[in-house]
Amino acid sequence: YPWGNDFVPENGNFYEGGIRGTTAVGSFGAGASPFGVEDMAGNVREWTADDFVAYPGAAADADPFFGTENKVNRGGGWFDGEDGELVTTYNRNAGPPATSANDDIGFRCARDAK
């Protein structure tokens, strides 16, 4: 998790909190990373521009969804899991963005630090 090794439901927008929808970025300040990045766990999973392909060294045919038509979404949204297991920053899922709309999937705008 962005704040450490233990799941703390109060540090983000998770199913356990009962909100059952998205919240404004930064609503859970205790869940920020040591670098001040907000909502790295909970609230919404994040689409990336990465193709859903095998990690280097892994079997290329290990997942039937592998391919360039499916893009990776990372992390976990407010609806993922009731015990914190699916809301970690390393969780990875995928789908075709054009047909994979869900109220717990979003994206993050980022830029290089100056």
Jmol script that loads the backbone (N, CA, C; Angstrom):
load data "model"
ATOM      1  N   TYR A   1       0.843  -1.178   0.000  1.00  0.00           N
ATOM      2  CA  TYR A   1       0.000   0.000   0.000  1.00  0.00           C
ATOM      3  C   TYR A   1       0.888   1.240   0.000  1.00  0.00           C
ATOM      4  N   PRO A   2       0.382   2.363  -0.451  1.00  0.00           N
ATOM      5  CA  PRO A   2       1.214   3.571  -0.509  1.00  0.00           C
ATOM      6  C   PRO A   2       1.754   4.000   0.857  1.00  0.00           C
ATOM      7  N   TRP A   3       1.040   3.689   1.920  1.00  0.00           N
ATOM      8  CA  TRP A   3       1.418   4.123   3.262  1.00  0.00           C
ATOM      9  C   TRP A   3       2.184   3.063   4.053  1.00  0.00           C
ATOM     10  N   GLY A   4       2.287   1.836   3.551  1.00  0.00           N
ATOM     11  CA  GLY A   4       2.998   0.787   4.284  1.00  0.00           C
ATOM     12  C   GLY A   4       2.520  -0.602   3.904  1.00  0.00           C
ATOM     13  N   ASN A   5       2.795  -1.579   4.747  1.00  0.00           N
ATOM     14  CA  ASN A   5       2.509  -2.977   4.423  1.00  0.00           C
ATOM     15  C   ASN A   5       1.148  -3.474   4.876  1.00  0.00           C
ATOM     16  N   ASP A   6       0.440  -2.715   5.690  1.00  0.00           N
ATOM     17  CA  ASP A   6      -0.831  -3.175   6.236  1.00  0.00           C
ATOM     18  C   ASP A   6      -2.004  -2.405   5.654  1.00  0.00           C
ATOM     19  N   PHE A   7      -3.098  -3.129   5.387  1.00  0.00           N
ATOM     20  CA  PHE A   7      -4.322  -2.506   4.894  1.00  0.00           C
ATOM     21  C   PHE A   7      -4.969  -1.712   6.023  1.00  0.00           C
ATOM     22  N   VAL A   8      -5.240  -0.439   5.764  1.00  0.00           N
ATOM     23  CA  VAL A   8      -5.898   0.442   6.729  1.00  0.00           C
ATOM     24  C   VAL A   8      -7.108   1.040   6.015  1.00  0.00           C
ATOM     25  N   PRO A   9      -8.320   0.516   6.272  1.00  0.00           N
ATOM     26  CA  PRO A   9      -9.509   0.969   5.540  1.00  0.00           C
ATOM     27  C   PRO A   9      -9.757   2.472   5.603  1.00  0.00           C
ATOM     28  N   GLU A  10      -9.345   3.114   6.676  1.00  0.00           N
ATOM     29  CA  GLU A  10      -9.573   4.555   6.831  1.00  0.00           C
ATOM     30  C   GLU A  10      -8.663   5.399   5.947  1.00  0.00           C
ATOM     31  N   ASN A  11      -7.667   4.783   5.303  1.00  0.00           N
ATOM     32  CA  ASN A  11      -6.705   5.536   4.492  1.00  0.00           C
ATOM     33  C   ASN A  11      -7.128   5.725   3.045  1.00  0.00           C
ATOM     34  N   GLY A  12      -8.316   5.302   2.696  1.00  0.00           N
ATOM     35  CA  GLY A  12      -8.757   5.475   1.321  1.00  0.00           C
ATOM     36  C   GLY A  12     -10.221   5.162   1.155  1.00  0.00           C
ATOM     37  N   ASN A  13     -10.697   5.331  -0.062  1.00  0.00           N
ATOM     38  CA  ASN A  13     -12.082   5.024  -0.397  1.00  0.00           C
ATOM     39  C   ASN A  13     -12.160   3.553  -0.783  1.00  0.00           C
ATOM     40  N   PHE A  14     -12.542   2.727   0.187  1.00  0.00           N
ATOM     41  CA  PHE A  14     -12.660   1.290  -0.006  1.00  0.00           C
ATOM     42  C   PHE A  14     -14.085   0.848   0.279  1.00  0.00           C
ATOM     43  N   TYR A  15     -14.430  -0.318  -0.177  1.00  0.00           N
ATOM     44  CA  TYR A  15     -15.773  -0.870   0.010  1.00  0.00           C
ATOM     45  C   TYR A  15     -16.198  -0.824   1.478  1.00  0.00           C
ATOM     46  N   GLU A  16     -15.266  -1.121   2.364  1.00  0.00           N
ATOM     47  CA  GLU A  16     -15.565  -1.166   3.793  1.00  0.00           C
ATOM     48  C   GLU A  16     -16.063   0.162   4.344  1.00  0.00           C
ATOM     49  N   GLY A  17     -15.688   1.265   3.708  1.00  0.00           N
ATOM     50  CA  GLY A  17     -16.076   2.577   4.200  1.00  0.00           C
ATOM     51  C   GLY A  17     -17.532   2.925   3.985  1.00  0.00           C
ATOM     52  N   GLY A  18     -18.207   2.203   3.100  1.00  0.00           N
ATOM     53  CA  GLY A  18     -19.632   2.396   2.891  1.00  0.00           C
ATOM     54  C   GLY A  18     -20.023   3.511   1.945  1.00  0.00           C
ATOM     55  N   ILE A  19     -19.081   4.209   1.334  1.00  0.00           N
ATOM     56  CA  ILE A  19     -19.422   5.307   0.422  1.00  0.00           C
ATOM     57  C   ILE A  19     -20.064   4.766  -0.847  1.00  0.00           C
ATOM     58  N   ARG A  20     -19.556   3.657  -1.352  1.00  0.00           N
ATOM     59  CA  ARG A  20     -20.089   2.947  -2.528  1.00  0.00           C
ATOM     60  C   ARG A  20     -20.102   3.801  -3.792  1.00  0.00           C
ATOM     61  N   GLY A  21     -19.052   4.545  -3.992  1.00  0.00           N
ATOM     62  CA  GLY A  21     -18.884   5.358  -5.184  1.00  0.00           C
ATOM     63  C   GLY A  21     -17.561   6.103  -5.097  1.00  0.00           C
ATOM     64  N   THR A  22     -17.254   6.877  -6.113  1.00  0.00           N
ATOM     65  CA  THR A  22     -15.985   7.597  -6.120  1.00  0.00           C
ATOM     66  C   THR A  22     -16.034   8.829  -5.223  1.00  0.00           C
ATOM     67  N   THR A  23     -14.865   9.289  -4.839  1.00  0.00           N
ATOM     68  CA  THR A  23     -14.730  10.502  -4.037  1.00  0.00           C
ATOM     69  C   THR A  23     -13.709  11.421  -4.696  1.00  0.00           C
ATOM     70  N   ALA A  24     -13.703  12.676  -4.304  1.00  0.00           N
ATOM     71  CA  ALA A  24     -12.737  13.632  -4.845  1.00  0.00           C
ATOM     72  C   ALA A  24     -11.319  13.212  -4.467  1.00  0.00           C
ATOM     73  N   VAL A  25     -10.391  13.383  -5.394  1.00  0.00           N
ATOM     74  CA  VAL A  25      -8.990  13.067  -5.125  1.00  0.00           C
ATOM     75  C   VAL A  25      -8.522  13.871  -3.915  1.00  0.00           C
ATOM     76  N   GLY A  26      -7.814  13.204  -3.013  1.00  0.00           N
ATOM     77  CA  GLY A  26      -7.294  13.869  -1.831  1.00  0.00           C
ATOM     78  C   GLY A  26      -8.222  13.847  -0.636  1.00  0.00           C
ATOM     79  N   SER A  27      -9.337  13.146  -0.727  1.00  0.00           N
ATOM     80  CA  SER A  27     -10.286  13.081   0.384  1.00  0.00           C
ATOM     81  C   SER A  27      -9.758  12.283   1.568  1.00  0.00           C
ATOM     82  N   PHE A  28      -8.720  11.488   1.357  1.00  0.00           N
ATOM     83  CA  PHE A  28      -8.165  10.635   2.403  1.00  0.00           C
ATOM     84  C   PHE A  28      -6.664  10.908   2.521  1.00  0.00           C
ATOM     85  N   GLY A  29      -6.313  12.022   3.126  1.00  0.00           N
ATOM     86  CA  GLY A  29      -4.921  12.460   3.210  1.00  0.00           C
ATOM     87  C   GLY A  29      -3.986  11.463   3.866  1.00  0.00           C
ATOM     88  N   ALA A  30      -4.485  10.671   4.820  1.00  0.00           N
ATOM     89  CA  ALA A  30      -3.629   9.693   5.496  1.00  0.00           C
ATOM     90  C   ALA A  30      -3.183   8.583   4.552  1.00  0.00           C
ATOM     91  N   GLY A  31      -3.842   8.459   3.402  1.00  0.00           N
ATOM     92  CA  GLY A  31      -3.491   7.420   2.448  1.00  0.00           C
ATOM     93  C   GLY A  31      -2.482   7.846   1.402  1.00  0.00           C
ATOM     94  N   ALA A  32      -1.968   9.056   1.503  1.00  0.00           N
ATOM     95  CA  ALA A  32      -0.996   9.542   0.517  1.00  0.00           C
ATOM     96  C   ALA A  32       0.316   8.770   0.627  1.00  0.00           C
ATOM     97  N   SER A  33       1.008   8.681  -0.493  1.00  0.00           N
ATOM     98  CA  SER A  33       2.322   8.032  -0.504  1.00  0.00           C
ATOM     99  C   SER A  33       3.339   8.938   0.191  1.00  0.00           C
ATOM    100  N   PRO A  34       4.530   8.423   0.497  1.00  0.00           N
ATOM    101  CA  PRO A  34       5.568   9.280   1.084  1.00  0.00           C
ATOM    102  C   PRO A  34       5.939  10.465   0.190  1.00  0.00           C
ATOM    103  N   PHE A  35       5.606  10.369  -1.104  1.00  0.00           N
ATOM    104  CA  PHE A  35       5.896  11.453  -2.044  1.00  0.00           C
ATOM    105  C   PHE A  35       4.728  12.421  -2.185  1.00  0.00           C
ATOM    106  N   GLY A  36       3.649  12.184  -1.428  1.00  0.00           N
ATOM    107  CA  GLY A  36       2.488  13.054  -1.473  1.00  0.00           C
ATOM    108  C   GLY A  36       1.483  12.719  -2.561  1.00  0.00           C
ATOM    109  N   VAL A  37       1.644  11.585  -3.222  1.00  0.00           N
ATOM    110  CA  VAL A  37       0.715  11.193  -4.280  1.00  0.00           C
ATOM    111  C   VAL A  37      -0.545  10.619  -3.640  1.00  0.00           C
ATOM    112  N   GLU A  38      -1.695  11.133  -4.048  1.00  0.00           N
ATOM    113  CA  GLU A  38      -2.982  10.749  -3.468  1.00  0.00           C
ATOM    114  C   GLU A  38      -3.642   9.605  -4.232  1.00  0.00           C
ATOM    115  N   ASP A  39      -4.448   8.843  -3.521  1.00  0.00           N
ATOM    116  CA  ASP A  39      -5.339   7.824  -4.102  1.00  0.00           C
ATOM    117  C   ASP A  39      -4.627   6.773  -4.945  1.00  0.00           C
ATOM    118  N   MET A  40      -3.480   6.305  -4.483  1.00  0.00           N
ATOM    119  CA  MET A  40      -2.779   5.228  -5.191  1.00  0.00           C
ATOM    120  C   MET A  40      -3.398   3.868  -4.880  1.00  0.00           C
ATOM    121  N   ALA A  41      -4.259   3.805  -3.894  1.00  0.00           N
ATOM    122  CA  ALA A  41      -5.015   2.592  -3.572  1.00  0.00           C
ATOM    123  C   ALA A  41      -6.424   3.031  -3.215  1.00  0.00           C
ATOM    124  N   GLY A  42      -7.396   2.311  -3.727  1.00  0.00           N
ATOM    125  CA  GLY A  42      -8.784   2.666  -3.475  1.00  0.00           C
ATOM    126  C   GLY A  42      -9.289   3.695  -4.476  1.00  0.00           C
ATOM    127  N   ASN A  43     -10.524   4.108  -4.302  1.00  0.00           N
ATOM    128  CA  ASN A  43     -11.234   5.061  -5.153  1.00  0.00           C
ATOM    129  C   ASN A  43     -11.442   4.503  -6.554  1.00  0.00           C
ATOM    130  N   VAL A  44     -10.462   4.586  -7.448  1.00  0.00           N
ATOM    131  CA  VAL A  44     -10.613   3.997  -8.785  1.00  0.00           C
ATOM    132  C   VAL A  44      -9.348   3.250  -9.199  1.00  0.00           C
ATOM    133  N   ARG A  45      -9.552   2.177  -9.980  1.00  0.00           N
ATOM    134  CA  ARG A  45      -8.429   1.556 -10.679  1.00  0.00           C
ATOM    135  C   ARG A  45      -8.047   2.520 -11.790  1.00  0.00           C
ATOM    136  N   GLU A  46      -6.817   2.448 -12.270  1.00  0.00           N
ATOM    137  CA  GLU A  46      -6.359   3.423 -13.259  1.00  0.00           C
ATOM    138  C   GLU A  46      -5.954   2.768 -14.567  1.00  0.00           C
ATOM    139  N   TRP A  47      -6.575   3.249 -15.654  1.00  0.00           N
ATOM    140  CA  TRP A  47      -6.150   2.808 -16.980  1.00  0.00           C
ATOM    141  C   TRP A  47      -4.731   3.278 -17.228  1.00  0.00           C
ATOM    142  N   THR A  48      -3.970   2.473 -17.937  1.00  0.00           N
ATOM    143  CA  THR A  48      -2.645   2.884 -18.396  1.00  0.00           C
ATOM    144  C   THR A  48      -2.606   2.705 -19.909  1.00  0.00           C
ATOM    145  N   ALA A  49      -1.579   3.187 -20.536  1.00  0.00           N
ATOM    146  CA  ALA A  49      -1.409   3.002 -21.981  1.00  0.00           C
ATOM    147  C   ALA A  49      -0.706   1.684 -22.300  1.00  0.00           C
ATOM    148  N   ASP A  50      -0.395   0.892 -21.270  1.00  0.00           N
ATOM    149  CA  ASP A  50       0.338  -0.362 -21.465  1.00  0.00           C
ATOM    150  C   ASP A  50      -0.532  -1.449 -22.072  1.00  0.00           C
ATOM    151  N   ASP A  51       0.023  -2.159 -23.054  1.00  0.00           N
ATOM    152  CA  ASP A  51      -0.642  -3.342 -23.593  1.00  0.00           C
ATOM    153  C   ASP A  51      -0.627  -4.434 -22.530  1.00  0.00           C
ATOM    154  N   PHE A  52      -1.667  -5.261 -22.517  1.00  0.00           N
ATOM    155  CA  PHE A  52      -1.736  -6.369 -21.562  1.00  0.00           C
ATOM    156  C   PHE A  52      -0.979  -7.555 -22.141  1.00  0.00           C
ATOM    157  N   VAL A  53       0.309  -7.576 -21.893  1.00  0.00           N
ATOM    158  CA  VAL A  53       1.188  -8.638 -22.390  1.00  0.00           C
ATOM    159  C   VAL A  53       1.958  -9.220 -21.203  1.00  0.00           C
ATOM    160  N   ALA A  54       2.600 -10.350 -21.442  1.00  0.00           N
ATOM    161  CA  ALA A  54       3.356 -11.016 -20.383  1.00  0.00           C
ATOM    162  C   ALA A  54       4.515 -10.141 -19.914  1.00  0.00           C
ATOM    163  N   TYR A  55       4.803 -10.231 -18.631  1.00  0.00           N
ATOM    164  CA  TYR A  55       5.996  -9.577 -18.104  1.00  0.00           C
ATOM    165  C   TYR A  55       7.224 -10.241 -18.713  1.00  0.00           C
ATOM    166  N   PRO A  56       8.331  -9.534 -18.829  1.00  0.00           N
ATOM    167  CA  PRO A  56       9.555 -10.136 -19.372  1.00  0.00           C
ATOM    168  C   PRO A  56       9.917 -11.415 -18.613  1.00  0.00           C
ATOM    169  N   GLY A  57      10.180 -12.473 -19.367  1.00  0.00           N
ATOM    170  CA  GLY A  57      10.549 -13.753 -18.776  1.00  0.00           C
ATOM    171  C   GLY A  57       9.384 -14.669 -18.467  1.00  0.00           C
ATOM    172  N   ALA A  58       8.156 -14.168 -18.569  1.00  0.00           N
ATOM    173  CA  ALA A  58       6.973 -14.999 -18.307  1.00  0.00           C
ATOM    174  C   ALA A  58       6.477 -15.615 -19.610  1.00  0.00           C
ATOM    175  N   ALA A  59       5.692 -16.674 -19.488  1.00  0.00           N
ATOM    176  CA  ALA A  59       5.137 -17.338 -20.670  1.00  0.00           C
ATOM    177  C   ALA A  59       4.180 -16.394 -21.392  1.00  0.00           C
ATOM    178  N   ALA A  60       4.377 -16.228 -22.686  1.00  0.00           N
ATOM    179  CA  ALA A  60       3.570 -15.291 -23.480  1.00  0.00           C
ATOM    180  C   ALA A  60       2.119 -15.721 -23.595  1.00  0.00           C
ATOM    181  N   ASP A  61       1.835 -17.004 -23.421  1.00  0.00           N
ATOM    182  CA  ASP A  61       0.459 -17.489 -23.571  1.00  0.00           C
ATOM    183  C   ASP A  61      -0.189 -17.817 -22.228  1.00  0.00           C
ATOM    184  N   ALA A  62       0.312 -17.245 -21.152  1.00  0.00           N
ATOM    185  CA  ALA A  62      -0.178 -17.567 -19.815  1.00  0.00           C
ATOM    186  C   ALA A  62      -1.579 -17.033 -19.537  1.00  0.00           C
ATOM    187  N   ASP A  63      -2.046 -16.057 -20.257  1.00  0.00           N
ATOM    188  CA  ASP A  63      -3.360 -15.464 -20.020  1.00  0.00           C
ATOM    189  C   ASP A  63      -4.080 -15.302 -21.347  1.00  0.00           C
ATOM    190  N   PRO A  64      -5.334 -15.786 -21.442  1.00  0.00           N
ATOM    191  CA  PRO A  64      -6.057 -15.676 -22.720  1.00  0.00           C
ATOM    192  C   PRO A  64      -6.369 -14.240 -23.126  1.00  0.00           C
ATOM    193  N   PHE A  65      -6.248 -13.293 -22.203  1.00  0.00           N
ATOM    194  CA  PHE A  65      -6.534 -11.899 -22.515  1.00  0.00           C
ATOM    195  C   PHE A  65      -5.297 -11.120 -22.957  1.00  0.00           C
ATOM    196  N   PHE A  66      -4.119 -11.770 -22.960  1.00  0.00           N
ATOM    197  CA  PHE A  66      -2.910 -11.087 -23.418  1.00  0.00           C
ATOM    198  C   PHE A  66      -3.096 -10.617 -24.852  1.00  0.00           C
ATOM    199  N   GLY A  67      -2.653  -9.415 -25.131  1.00  0.00           N
ATOM    200  CA  GLY A  67      -2.718  -8.879 -26.480  1.00  0.00           C
ATOM    201  C   GLY A  67      -2.717  -7.368 -26.459  1.00  0.00           C
ATOM    202  N   THR A  68      -2.455  -6.790 -27.604  1.00  0.00           N
ATOM    203  CA  THR A  68      -2.365  -5.338 -27.688  1.00  0.00           C
ATOM    204  C   THR A  68      -3.725  -4.650 -27.688  1.00  0.00           C
ATOM    205  N   GLU A  69      -4.815  -5.396 -27.897  1.00  0.00           N
ATOM    206  CA  GLU A  69      -6.137  -4.768 -27.874  1.00  0.00           C
ATOM    207  C   GLU A  69      -6.619  -4.500 -26.450  1.00  0.00           C
ATOM    208  N   ASN A  70      -6.054  -5.194 -25.476  1.00  0.00           N
ATOM    209  CA  ASN A  70      -6.412  -4.976 -24.077  1.00  0.00           C
ATOM    210  C   ASN A  70      -5.348  -4.125 -23.399  1.00  0.00           C
ATOM    211  N   LYS A  71      -5.795  -3.127 -22.670  1.00  0.00           N
ATOM    212  CA  LYS A  71      -4.885  -2.231 -21.953  1.00  0.00           C
ATOM    213  C   LYS A  71      -4.961  -2.535 -20.455  1.00  0.00           C
ATOM    214  N   VAL A  72      -3.875  -2.241 -19.763  1.00  0.00           N
ATOM    215  CA  VAL A  72      -3.758  -2.552 -18.340  1.00  0.00           C
ATOM    216  C   VAL A  72      -4.424  -1.473 -17.499  1.00  0.00           C
ATOM    217  N   ASN A  73      -5.172  -1.912 -16.483  1.00  0.00           N
ATOM    218  CA  ASN A  73      -5.544  -0.989 -15.418  1.00  0.00           C
ATOM    219  C   ASN A  73      -4.929  -1.525 -14.136  1.00  0.00           C
ATOM    220  N   ARG A  74      -4.448  -0.607 -13.320  1.00  0.00           N
ATOM    221  CA  ARG A  74      -3.688  -0.989 -12.123  1.00  0.00           C
ATOM    222  C   ARG A  74      -4.337  -0.450 -10.856  1.00  0.00           C
ATOM    223  N   GLY A  75      -3.971  -1.094  -9.762  1.00  0.00           N
ATOM    224  CA  GLY A  75      -4.492  -0.687  -8.469  1.00  0.00           C
ATOM    225  C   GLY A  75      -5.851  -1.306  -8.219  1.00  0.00           C
ATOM    226  N   GLY A  76      -6.596  -0.716  -7.332  1.00  0.00           N
ATOM    227  CA  GLY A  76      -7.918  -1.221  -7.000  1.00  0.00           C
ATOM    228  C   GLY A  76      -8.854  -0.073  -6.720  1.00  0.00           C
ATOM    229  N   GLY A  77     -10.102  -0.241  -7.116  1.00  0.00           N
ATOM    230  CA  GLY A  77     -11.104   0.790  -6.907  1.00  0.00           C
ATOM    231  C   GLY A  77     -11.900   0.570  -5.633  1.00  0.00           C
ATOM    232  N   TRP A  78     -12.874   1.421  -5.416  1.00  0.00           N
ATOM    233  CA  TRP A  78     -13.682   1.358  -4.202  1.00  0.00           C
ATOM    234  C   TRP A  78     -14.447   0.045  -4.093  1.00  0.00           C
ATOM    235  N   PHE A  79     -14.693  -0.627  -5.200  1.00  0.00           N
ATOM    236  CA  PHE A  79     -15.509  -1.844  -5.198  1.00  0.00           C
ATOM    237  C   PHE A  79     -14.681  -3.122  -5.070  1.00  0.00           C
ATOM    238  N   ASP A  80     -13.359  -3.034  -5.183  1.00  0.00           N
ATOM    239  CA  ASP A  80     -12.510  -4.227  -5.228  1.00  0.00           C
ATOM    240  C   ASP A  80     -12.186  -4.792  -3.854  1.00  0.00           C
ATOM    241  N   GLY A  81     -12.812  -5.910  -3.546  1.00  0.00           N
ATOM    242  CA  GLY A  81     -12.460  -6.651  -2.338  1.00  0.00           C
ATOM    243  C   GLY A  81     -12.950  -6.025  -1.054  1.00  0.00           C
ATOM    244  N   GLU A  82     -13.205  -6.875  -0.092  1.00  0.00           N
ATOM    245  CA  GLU A  82     -13.660  -6.404   1.207  1.00  0.00           C
ATOM    246  C   GLU A  82     -12.587  -6.511   2.274  1.00  0.00           C
ATOM    247  N   ASP A  83     -11.386  -6.951   1.904  1.00  0.00           N
ATOM    248  CA  ASP A  83     -10.332  -7.090   2.907  1.00  0.00           C
ATOM    249  C   ASP A  83      -9.013  -6.482   2.450  1.00  0.00           C
ATOM    250  N   GLY A  84      -9.032  -5.690   1.415  1.00  0.00           N
ATOM    251  CA  GLY A  84      -7.846  -4.990   0.966  1.00  0.00           C
ATOM    252  C   GLY A  84      -6.942  -5.739   0.022  1.00  0.00           C
ATOM    253  N   GLU A  85      -7.248  -6.993  -0.285  1.00  0.00           N
ATOM    254  CA  GLU A  85      -6.327  -7.775  -1.115  1.00  0.00           C
ATOM    255  C   GLU A  85      -6.257  -7.305  -2.557  1.00  0.00           C
ATOM    256  N   LEU A  86      -7.305  -6.705  -3.088  1.00  0.00           N
ATOM    257  CA  LEU A  86      -7.303  -6.291  -4.490  1.00  0.00           C
ATOM    258  C   LEU A  86      -7.076  -4.800  -4.690  1.00  0.00           C
ATOM    259  N   VAL A  87      -6.845  -4.070  -3.642  1.00  0.00           N
ATOM    260  CA  VAL A  87      -6.678  -2.622  -3.786  1.00  0.00           C
ATOM    261  C   VAL A  87      -5.227  -2.183  -3.703  1.00  0.00           C
ATOM    262  N   THR A  88      -4.313  -3.113  -3.729  1.00  0.00           N
ATOM    263  CA  THR A  88      -2.892  -2.786  -3.673  1.00  0.00           C
ATOM    264  C   THR A  88      -2.436  -2.135  -4.968  1.00  0.00           C
ATOM    265  N   THR A  89      -1.354  -1.394  -4.903  1.00  0.00           N
ATOM    266  CA  THR A  89      -0.857  -0.702  -6.086  1.00  0.00           C
ATOM    267  C   THR A  89      -0.298  -1.657  -7.128  1.00  0.00           C
ATOM    268  N   TYR A  90       0.011  -2.896  -6.751  1.00  0.00           N
ATOM    269  CA  TYR A  90       0.556  -3.844  -7.728  1.00  0.00           C
ATOM    270  C   TYR A  90      -0.513  -4.691  -8.408  1.00  0.00           C
ATOM    271  N   ASN A  91      -1.785  -4.565  -8.017  1.00  0.00           N
ATOM    272  CA  ASN A  91      -2.850  -5.328  -8.669  1.00  0.00           C
ATOM    273  C   ASN A  91      -2.942  -4.914 -10.133  1.00  0.00           C
ATOM    274  N   ARG A  92      -3.117  -5.890 -11.031  1.00  0.00           N
ATOM    275  CA  ARG A  92      -3.167  -5.605 -12.467  1.00  0.00           C
ATOM    276  C   ARG A  92      -4.344  -6.343 -13.080  1.00  0.00           C
ATOM    277  N   ASN A  93      -5.082  -5.673 -13.929  1.00  0.00           N
ATOM    278  CA  ASN A  93      -6.208  -6.232 -14.653  1.00  0.00           C
ATOM    279  C   ASN A  93      -6.174  -5.614 -16.040  1.00  0.00           C
ATOM    280  N   ALA A  94      -7.071  -6.031 -16.918  1.00  0.00           N
ATOM    281  CA  ALA A  94      -7.051  -5.467 -18.270  1.00  0.00           C
ATOM    282  C   ALA A  94      -8.395  -5.646 -18.948  1.00  0.00           C
ATOM    283  N   GLY A  95      -8.543  -4.947 -20.051  1.00  0.00           N
ATOM    284  CA  GLY A  95      -9.716  -5.059 -20.892  1.00  0.00           C
ATOM    285  C   GLY A  95      -9.604  -4.081 -22.035  1.00  0.00           C
ATOM    286  N   PRO A  96     -10.529  -4.181 -22.985  1.00  0.00           N
ATOM    287  CA  PRO A  96     -10.541  -3.207 -24.078  1.00  0.00           C
ATOM    288  C   PRO A  96     -11.179  -1.904 -23.582  1.00  0.00           C
ATOM    289  N   PRO A  97     -10.456  -0.796 -23.563  1.00  0.00           N
ATOM    290  CA  PRO A  97     -10.982   0.447 -22.996  1.00  0.00           C
ATOM    291  C   PRO A  97     -12.317   0.905 -23.575  1.00  0.00           C
ATOM    292  N   ALA A  98     -12.547   0.666 -24.850  1.00  0.00           N
ATOM    293  CA  ALA A  98     -13.775   1.157 -25.478  1.00  0.00           C
ATOM    294  C   ALA A  98     -15.029   0.488 -24.926  1.00  0.00           C
ATOM    295  N   THR A  99     -14.896  -0.704 -24.367  1.00  0.00           N
ATOM    296  CA  THR A  99     -16.079  -1.425 -23.888  1.00  0.00           C
ATOM    297  C   THR A  99     -15.963  -1.844 -22.429  1.00  0.00           C
ATOM    298  N   SER A 100     -15.035  -1.265 -21.703  1.00  0.00           N
ATOM    299  CA  SER A 100     -14.808  -1.674 -20.312  1.00  0.00           C
ATOM    300  C   SER A 100     -15.135  -0.571 -19.313  1.00  0.00           C
ATOM    301  N   ALA A 101     -16.161   0.194 -19.572  1.00  0.00           N
ATOM    302  CA  ALA A 101     -16.534   1.272 -18.659  1.00  0.00           C
ATOM    303  C   ALA A 101     -17.027   0.695 -17.335  1.00  0.00           C
ATOM    304  N   ASN A 102     -16.658   1.336 -16.253  1.00  0.00           N
ATOM    305  CA  ASN A 102     -17.082   0.921 -14.931  1.00  0.00           C
ATOM    306  C   ASN A 102     -16.914   2.122 -14.011  1.00  0.00           C
ATOM    307  N   ASP A 103     -17.736   2.195 -12.965  1.00  0.00           N
ATOM    308  CA  ASP A 103     -17.657   3.370 -12.093  1.00  0.00           C
ATOM    309  C   ASP A 103     -16.521   3.311 -11.081  1.00  0.00           C
ATOM    310  N   ASP A 104     -15.653   2.308 -11.197  1.00  0.00           N
ATOM    311  CA  ASP A 104     -14.467   2.316 -10.343  1.00  0.00           C
ATOM    312  C   ASP A 104     -13.184   2.201 -11.169  1.00  0.00           C
ATOM    313  N   ILE A 105     -13.235   2.683 -12.408  1.00  0.00           N
ATOM    314  CA  ILE A 105     -12.051   2.747 -13.268  1.00  0.00           C
ATOM    315  C   ILE A 105     -11.886   4.188 -13.744  1.00  0.00           C
ATOM    316  N   GLY A 106     -10.698   4.714 -13.623  1.00  0.00           N
ATOM    317  CA  GLY A 106     -10.409   6.076 -14.068  1.00  0.00           C
ATOM    318  C   GLY A 106      -9.033   6.134 -14.697  1.00  0.00           C
ATOM    319  N   PHE A 107      -8.430   7.291 -14.677  1.00  0.00           N
ATOM    320  CA  PHE A 107      -7.073   7.439 -15.191  1.00  0.00           C
ATOM    321  C   PHE A 107      -6.388   8.548 -14.400  1.00  0.00           C
ATOM    322  N   ARG A 108      -5.082   8.576 -14.462  1.00  0.00           N
ATOM    323  CA  ARG A 108      -4.298   9.571 -13.733  1.00  0.00           C
ATOM    324  C   ARG A 108      -3.525  10.414 -14.731  1.00  0.00           C
ATOM    325  N   CYS A 109      -3.639  11.712 -14.609  1.00  0.00           N
ATOM    326  CA  CYS A 109      -2.821  12.621 -15.412  1.00  0.00           C
ATOM    327  C   CYS A 109      -1.528  12.875 -14.642  1.00  0.00           C
ATOM    328  N   ALA A 110      -0.429  12.817 -15.328  1.00  0.00           N
ATOM    329  CA  ALA A 110       0.864  13.008 -14.665  1.00  0.00           C
ATOM    330  C   ALA A 110       1.809  13.754 -15.590  1.00  0.00           C
ATOM    331  N   ARG A 111       2.798  14.362 -14.994  1.00  0.00           N
ATOM    332  CA  ARG A 111       3.841  15.022 -15.774  1.00  0.00           C
ATOM    333  C   ARG A 111       5.156  14.868 -15.023  1.00  0.00           C
ATOM    334  N   ASP A 112       6.233  15.083 -15.727  1.00  0.00           N
ATOM    335  CA  ASP A 112       7.548  15.009 -15.110  1.00  0.00           C
ATOM    336  C   ASP A 112       7.709  16.137 -14.094  1.00  0.00           C
ATOM    337  N   ALA A 113       8.357  15.833 -12.988  1.00  0.00           N
ATOM    338  CA  ALA A 113       8.646  16.857 -11.984  1.00  0.00           C
ATOM    339  C   ALA A 113       9.725  17.793 -12.512  1.00  0.00           C
ATOM    340  N   LYS A 114       9.655  19.042 -12.112  1.00  0.00           N
ATOM    341  CA  LYS A 114      10.649  20.018 -12.577  1.00  0.00           C
ATOM    342  C   LYS A 114      11.615  20.342 -11.480  1.00  0.00           C
TER     343      LYS A 114
END
end "model"
wireframe off; spacefill off
backbone 0.3
color backbone group
